[in-house]
Amino acid sequence: MKPKLVIASSNIGKINEFKELLSDFPLIVLGQPKDLVVTETGSTFAENSRLKAIEAALATGEIALSDDSGLSVFALDGAPGIYSSRYGNSDSERIGRLLKELKSFDNRSAFFSASLCLASPKGEILFEVEGRCNGVILREPIGEFGFGYDPVFQVDGTGLTFSQMSPNQKKVFSHRGRAFSALIPGLKEIFKF
């Protein structure tokens, strides 16, 4: 029987992205319980990732994988940062606010960060990694795929936004894909495959 891995998130886009990333591994990938609400009180992506992994692992009795990620824009002193998902009530609101705040700036350099954490059913941290992807914020959304800020984030060296990339391209270039690559040795060690 395949072991279970709980994705510590209620974000369907994020859960589906992890299911894609984990598709080559002999795991049953589940979302966290619908009624689980974790208050993100950390001051960094890593701290929030730990909180989410521990809570989901304790709530389910399974190993949990969490991700805390977000967009940091240099001209906005790192905003939205850890508040990326709370920058508006929907993806379109968040993008609209970001573009409005950046309207008068020529420097549109930004980066996505992802902190991943695996926690045991006892709430112990098993493995942590981080990934980063540099890019620029476009003046308008481009592309049909992805979620969040993907349509306005053009990845350095590609000429593409995350919303223009196939799942395989995004796996290679994204902050989450890079963090996931660093997580693979930990997954293999913990799950013995």
Rosetta silent file (secondary structure, phi, psi, omega in degrees, C-alpha in Angstrom):
SEQUENCE: MKPKLVIASSNIGKINEFKELLSDFPLIVLGQPKDLVVTETGSTFAENSRLKAIEAALATGEIALSDDSGLSVFALDGAPGIYSSRYGNSDSERIGRLLKELKSFDNRSAFFSASLCLASPKGEILFEVEGRCNGVILREPIGEFGFGYDPVFQVDGTGLTFSQMSPNQKKVFSHRGRAFSALIPGLKEIFKF
SCORE:     score description
SCORE:     0.000 S_00000001
   1 L     0.000  136.270 -178.675    0.000    0.000    0.000 S_00000001
   2 L   -70.803  141.945  174.672    1.297    3.426   -0.912 S_00000001
   3 L   -71.661  156.789 -179.711    2.148    5.814    1.926 S_00000001
   4 E   -99.074  146.966  173.607    0.103    8.989    2.313 S_00000001
   5 E  -134.500  122.067 -179.663    1.367   12.542    2.113 S_00000001
   6 E   -93.034  129.532  173.686   -0.870   15.424    3.137 S_00000001
   7 E   -88.041  117.770 -175.129   -0.399   18.755    1.381 S_00000001
   8 L   -80.523   74.618 -179.429   -0.844   21.378    4.092 S_00000001
   9 L  -161.203  153.582  171.129   -2.930   23.792    2.055 S_00000001
  10 L  -110.001    2.576  179.668   -6.513   24.634    1.171 S_00000001
  11 L   -82.095  109.172 -176.418   -5.371   26.313   -2.085 S_00000001
  12 H   -59.154  -39.817  178.647   -6.565   24.006   -4.898 S_00000001
  13 H   -60.271  -43.016 -179.870   -4.024   25.457   -7.367 S_00000001
  14 H   -68.092  -42.437  178.874   -1.173   24.728   -4.974 S_00000001
  15 H   -61.313  -45.217  179.687   -2.461   21.203   -4.173 S_00000001
  16 H   -64.476  -37.132  178.073   -2.769   20.392   -7.886 S_00000001
  17 H   -64.190  -41.369  177.465    0.713   21.731   -8.551 S_00000001
  18 H   -67.754  -37.071  176.631    2.106   19.454   -5.828 S_00000001
  19 H   -59.418  -40.828  177.572    0.159   16.481   -7.194 S_00000001
  20 H   -64.772  -46.386  179.988    1.866   17.129  -10.538 S_00000001
  21 H   -62.543  -33.194 -175.732    5.297   17.472   -8.906 S_00000001
  22 L   -94.047    4.520 -173.269    4.747   14.269   -6.909 S_00000001
  23 L   -62.242  -23.194  179.884    3.278   12.229   -9.783 S_00000001
  24 L   -87.372   -0.513 -176.247    6.463   10.164  -10.228 S_00000001
  25 L  -107.722  143.807 -178.740    6.500    9.061   -6.589 S_00000001
  26 L   -76.995   71.014 -177.618    4.584    6.095   -5.103 S_00000001
  27 L  -131.234  149.901  167.331    2.486    8.258   -2.778 S_00000001
  28 E   -95.467  113.663 -175.661   -1.177    8.920   -2.130 S_00000001
  29 E   -97.935  123.648 -177.692   -1.343   12.720   -2.135 S_00000001
  30 E  -122.833  153.889  170.899   -4.147   14.272   -0.107 S_00000001
  31 E   -83.923  164.703  178.310   -5.220   17.802    0.737 S_00000001
  32 L   -71.372  162.011  177.225   -5.493   18.896    4.348 S_00000001
  33 L   -55.524  139.952 -176.571   -8.857   18.591    6.150 S_00000001
  34 L   -60.895  -29.194 -177.450  -11.295   21.219    4.895 S_00000001
  35 L   -89.647    0.250  179.609  -11.964   22.493    8.407 S_00000001
  36 L   -79.872  122.120  177.485   -8.280   22.969    9.289 S_00000001
  37 L  -123.885  120.656 -179.671   -7.377   26.645    9.551 S_00000001
  38 L  -108.639  125.421  177.090   -3.791   27.584   10.369 S_00000001
  39 L   -83.502  120.056 -178.222   -3.039   31.137   11.441 S_00000001
  40 L   -84.100   95.584 -176.713    0.173   32.242    9.761 S_00000001
  41 L  -101.519    0.052 -179.611    1.909   34.145   12.549 S_00000001
  42 L   -71.400  160.297  178.081    5.465   33.737   11.247 S_00000001
  43 L  -102.533    0.775  177.768    7.546   36.637    9.997 S_00000001
  44 L  -136.892  163.721  175.449    9.189   34.596    7.207 S_00000001
  45 H   -59.735  -42.050 -178.050    8.085   32.082    4.584 S_00000001
  46 H   -62.097  -43.818 -179.986   10.028   29.362    6.445 S_00000001
  47 H   -63.122  -43.497  179.273    8.307   30.065    9.769 S_00000001
  48 H   -67.162  -35.912  177.985    4.852   29.967    8.187 S_00000001
  49 H   -63.160  -43.178  177.243    5.699   26.784    6.302 S_00000001
  50 H   -59.089  -47.426 -179.794    6.689   25.088    9.567 S_00000001
  51 H   -55.879  -46.673 -176.621    3.452   26.141   11.250 S_00000001
  52 H   -67.705  -42.440 -179.742    1.332   24.735    8.426 S_00000001
  53 H   -63.010  -46.209 -178.535    3.222   21.431    8.158 S_00000001
  54 H   -62.234  -47.684 -178.551    3.060   20.781   11.900 S_00000001
  55 H   -62.057  -44.191 -179.209   -0.659   21.603   12.176 S_00000001
  56 H   -67.142  -38.848  178.868   -1.609   19.444    9.170 S_00000001
  57 H   -65.394  -45.043  179.097    0.522   16.524   10.381 S_00000001
  58 H   -64.668  -39.070 -177.659   -0.959   16.658   13.883 S_00000001
  59 H   -70.607  -29.909 -174.732   -4.513   16.976   12.529 S_00000001
  60 H  -106.729  -18.277 -174.748   -4.217   14.019   10.134 S_00000001
  61 L    71.714   19.928  179.503   -1.704   11.692   11.786 S_00000001
  62 L  -124.483  164.407  172.092    0.198   11.607    8.479 S_00000001
  63 E   -67.056  135.901 -178.074    3.403   13.149    7.189 S_00000001
  64 E  -122.338  142.567  176.362    2.548   16.607    5.874 S_00000001
  65 E  -114.475  124.306  177.940    4.236   18.772    3.269 S_00000001
  66 E  -118.594  161.378  178.012    3.697   22.501    3.444 S_00000001
  67 E  -139.157  128.970  166.091    4.687   25.373    1.272 S_00000001
  68 E  -121.143  123.758 -174.234    4.747   29.007    2.147 S_00000001
  69 E  -144.123  163.877  178.284    5.561   31.068   -0.843 S_00000001
  70 E  -178.704  179.290 -175.540    5.079   34.471   -2.243 S_00000001
  71 E  -106.306  132.170  175.816    6.179   37.316   -4.392 S_00000001
  72 E  -121.236  126.295 -176.657    8.654   39.974   -3.298 S_00000001
  73 E  -112.369  124.336 -175.796    9.007   43.141   -5.373 S_00000001
  74 H   -58.540  -45.181 -176.879   12.138   45.262   -4.914 S_00000001
  75 H   -65.372  -20.160 -179.598   10.461   48.607   -5.659 S_00000001
  76 H  -103.964   25.099  179.543    7.839   47.853   -2.986 S_00000001
  77 L    54.753   36.828  176.701   10.445   47.045   -0.306 S_00000001
  78 L    91.466   -4.569  177.156    9.724   43.330   -0.619 S_00000001
  79 L   -71.607  155.449   -3.086    5.934   43.561   -0.603 S_00000001
  80 E   -73.977  -17.482  174.308    3.669   41.695   -0.854 S_00000001
  81 H    54.758 -132.060 -176.938    6.088   39.090    0.611 S_00000001
  82 H   -66.691   -9.475  178.085    4.532   36.862    3.283 S_00000001
  83 H   -98.566   15.026 -175.408    1.237   38.688    2.699 S_00000001
  84 H   -52.558  -44.995 -177.615    1.081   37.666   -0.995 S_00000001
  85 H   -77.532  -13.991 -178.576   -2.098   35.617   -0.625 S_00000001
  86 H  -107.032   16.773 -177.870   -3.720   38.301    1.535 S_00000001
  87 L   -78.708   -5.935  179.098   -2.978   41.201   -0.841 S_00000001
  88 L  -177.221  175.568 -176.982   -6.568   41.020   -2.073 S_00000001
  89 L   -88.454   -9.735  179.860   -9.620   38.753   -1.958 S_00000001
  90 L  -150.315  166.922  177.575   -8.997   37.100   -5.335 S_00000001
  91 H   -57.120  -43.822 -177.643   -6.174   36.586   -7.822 S_00000001
  92 H   -66.420  -36.203  176.585   -7.503   39.424   -9.982 S_00000001
  93 H   -66.388  -42.525 -179.654   -7.703   41.784   -6.983 S_00000001
  94 H   -63.440  -45.162  178.940   -4.161   40.909   -5.893 S_00000001
  95 H   -63.944  -43.839  178.944   -2.797   41.444   -9.399 S_00000001
  96 H   -59.257  -44.145  179.332   -4.739   44.695   -9.766 S_00000001
  97 H   -64.355  -44.362  179.993   -3.381   46.054   -6.498 S_00000001
  98 H   -59.662  -48.234 -178.037    0.179   45.046   -7.390 S_00000001
  99 H   -64.917  -36.314  177.920    0.034   46.680  -10.823 S_00000001
 100 H   -65.102  -44.674 -178.376   -1.487   49.841   -9.369 S_00000001
 101 H   -68.636  -25.203 -179.345    1.231   50.112   -6.708 S_00000001
 102 H   -93.450   -2.888 -171.564    3.957   49.547   -9.320 S_00000001
 103 L   -51.021  -41.754 -174.696    2.519   51.956  -11.884 S_00000001
 104 L   -91.971    5.253 -177.003    5.076   54.725  -11.325 S_00000001
 105 L  -102.065  135.956  172.491    8.138   52.431  -11.012 S_00000001
 106 L   -85.405  -35.684  178.081   10.558   51.558  -13.793 S_00000001
 107 L   -78.497  108.057 -177.397   12.327   48.925  -11.692 S_00000001
 108 L  -113.652   20.742  179.604    9.908   45.999  -11.791 S_00000001
 109 E   -64.296  141.870 -177.591   12.376   43.349  -10.607 S_00000001
 110 E  -155.146  169.870  172.213   10.884   40.731   -8.330 S_00000001
 111 E  -148.368  149.824  171.411   11.348   37.184   -7.124 S_00000001
 112 E   -98.346  139.365  174.128    9.200   34.325   -5.972 S_00000001
 113 E  -121.127  146.051  173.737   10.289   32.369   -2.888 S_00000001
 114 E  -136.199  127.701  173.477    9.053   28.988   -1.713 S_00000001
 115 E  -112.975  121.095  179.771    9.809   27.376    1.630 S_00000001
 116 E  -108.246  144.604 -179.353    8.857   23.714    1.869 S_00000001
 117 E  -142.793  135.491  172.498    8.636   21.751    5.083 S_00000001
 118 E  -108.124  130.673  178.700    7.918   18.109    5.883 S_00000001
 119 E  -124.528  148.017 -179.864    6.561   17.330    9.349 S_00000001
 120 L   -81.649  164.347  176.548    5.973   13.988   11.061 S_00000001
 121 L   -58.769  -18.127  177.233    2.624   12.859   12.516 S_00000001
 122 L   -89.713    0.337  178.912    4.093   13.825   15.917 S_00000001
 123 L    85.107   20.119  178.276    4.656   17.395   14.731 S_00000001
 124 L   -94.777  142.082  176.564    8.433   17.133   14.323 S_00000001
 125 E   -74.212  124.876 -179.669   10.219   18.884   11.454 S_00000001
 126 E   -98.574  -35.804 -173.374   11.710   16.241    9.172 S_00000001
 127 E  -165.877  140.262  177.708   13.137   18.307    6.311 S_00000001
 128 E  -137.770  142.091  176.584   13.110   21.925    5.084 S_00000001
 129 E  -146.312  165.298  175.642   14.222   23.535    1.812 S_00000001
 130 E  -134.705  153.254  175.758   13.830   26.805   -0.079 S_00000001
 131 E  -139.016  154.849 -177.814   13.664   27.762   -3.740 S_00000001
 132 E  -143.036  146.808  176.641   13.751   31.078   -5.560 S_00000001
 133 E  -137.498  125.130 -179.754   12.935   32.354   -9.042 S_00000001
 134 E   -92.661  150.370  178.742   13.885   35.814  -10.303 S_00000001
 135 E  -172.908 -162.101  177.656   11.871   37.824  -12.792 S_00000001
 136 E  -134.517  154.605  176.964   10.037   41.050  -13.534 S_00000001
 137 E   -92.445  122.314  178.369    6.457   42.219  -13.108 S_00000001
 138 L   -75.668  167.680 -179.346    4.790   42.971  -16.439 S_00000001
 139 L   -83.905  -13.931  176.331    2.394   45.879  -16.904 S_00000001
 140 L  -152.946  153.962 -178.781   -0.490   43.572  -17.798 S_00000001
 141 L   -66.028  143.279  175.752   -1.331   39.861  -17.413 S_00000001
 142 L  -138.417  133.362  175.760   -0.288   37.435  -20.157 S_00000001
 143 L   109.884  164.704 -172.582   -1.125   33.730  -20.422 S_00000001
 144 L  -117.061  -10.945 -173.138   -3.893   31.296  -19.586 S_00000001
 145 L  -106.235  177.805  174.163   -2.433   28.838  -17.073 S_00000001
 146 L    80.893 -164.935 -177.892   -1.363   28.909  -13.448 S_00000001
 147 L  -155.946  175.156  178.312   -2.776   30.869  -10.538 S_00000001
 148 L    62.981 -131.717 -176.707   -1.962   33.785   -8.271 S_00000001
 149 L   -87.254    5.847 -176.079    0.528   36.256   -9.718 S_00000001
 150 H   -49.657  -40.192 -176.711    1.576   33.867  -12.528 S_00000001
 151 H   -69.973  -17.333 -178.188    0.163   36.023  -15.392 S_00000001
 152 H  -111.297    0.261 -178.934    2.238   39.094  -14.475 S_00000001
 153 E  -103.757  109.717  178.064    5.506   37.427  -13.448 S_00000001
 154 E   -95.501  122.814 -175.481    7.929   36.989  -16.350 S_00000001
 155 E   -74.897  128.903  178.202   10.724   34.572  -15.501 S_00000001
 156 L   -51.181  135.292  174.012   14.253   35.875  -16.141 S_00000001
 157 L    80.137    0.367 -177.711   15.850   34.385  -19.234 S_00000001
 158 L  -114.904  -27.848 -173.674   12.653   32.832  -20.636 S_00000001
 159 L    72.094   10.972 -177.417   10.531   35.664  -22.038 S_00000001
 160 L  -124.111  147.223  168.091    7.523   33.836  -20.559 S_00000001
 161 E   -84.108  164.880  174.600    5.217   34.346  -17.627 S_00000001
 162 H   -60.293  -30.458 -179.707    4.379   31.345  -15.462 S_00000001
 163 H   -71.661  -14.270  177.437    0.906   31.515  -17.048 S_00000001
 164 H   -96.361   -7.268 -174.987    2.441   30.892  -20.477 S_00000001
 165 L   -89.916  147.606  170.575    4.436   27.848  -19.356 S_00000001
 166 L   -71.723  162.901  176.996    3.468   24.204  -19.611 S_00000001
 167 H   -55.488  -37.096  179.406    3.439   22.268  -16.328 S_00000001
 168 H   -67.742  -40.115  176.913    6.825   20.748  -17.244 S_00000001
 169 H   -64.347  -43.708 -178.883    8.369   24.166  -17.943 S_00000001
 170 H   -63.748  -36.483  178.564    6.968   25.545  -14.700 S_00000001
 171 H   -59.809  -37.083 -178.472    8.373   22.532  -12.825 S_00000001
 172 H   -75.711  -44.940 -169.901   11.860   23.452  -14.097 S_00000001
 173 H   -93.900  -25.958 -170.737   11.776   27.224  -13.637 S_00000001
 174 L   -72.322  156.485  174.172    9.475   27.960  -10.712 S_00000001
 175 H   -57.130  -41.627 -179.481   10.492   28.659   -7.135 S_00000001
 176 H   -69.501  -39.556  177.471    8.305   25.745   -6.034 S_00000001
 177 H   -63.833  -41.011  178.769    9.833   23.452   -8.652 S_00000001
 178 H   -67.568  -41.239  177.000   13.348   24.411   -7.550 S_00000001
 179 H   -64.999  -39.768  179.768   12.475   23.915   -3.877 S_00000001
 180 H   -62.786  -40.601  177.175   10.853   20.600   -4.760 S_00000001
 181 H   -58.203  -39.214  178.316   14.038   19.425   -6.521 S_00000001
 182 H   -72.334  -21.147 -179.401   15.929   20.157   -3.306 S_00000001
 183 H   -81.451  -23.399 -173.604   13.257   18.246   -1.346 S_00000001
 184 H   -52.632  -46.007  178.146   13.571   15.002   -3.344 S_00000001
 185 H   -58.486  -37.742  177.892   16.476   13.569   -1.282 S_00000001
 186 H   -66.104  -42.216  177.392   14.452   14.170    1.890 S_00000001
 187 H   -60.353  -45.788 -178.963   11.365   12.486    0.418 S_00000001
 188 H   -62.894  -39.449 -179.860   13.407    9.465   -0.642 S_00000001
 189 H   -68.937  -44.507 -176.683   15.005    9.158    2.776 S_00000001
 190 H   -70.137  -44.215 -176.201   11.748    9.556    4.728 S_00000001
 191 H   -93.325   -3.476  176.897    9.571    7.320    2.530 S_00000001
 192 L    58.049   49.199  172.851   12.362    4.828    1.658 S_00000001
 193 L  -131.857    0.000    0.000   11.928    4.853   -2.123 S_00000001
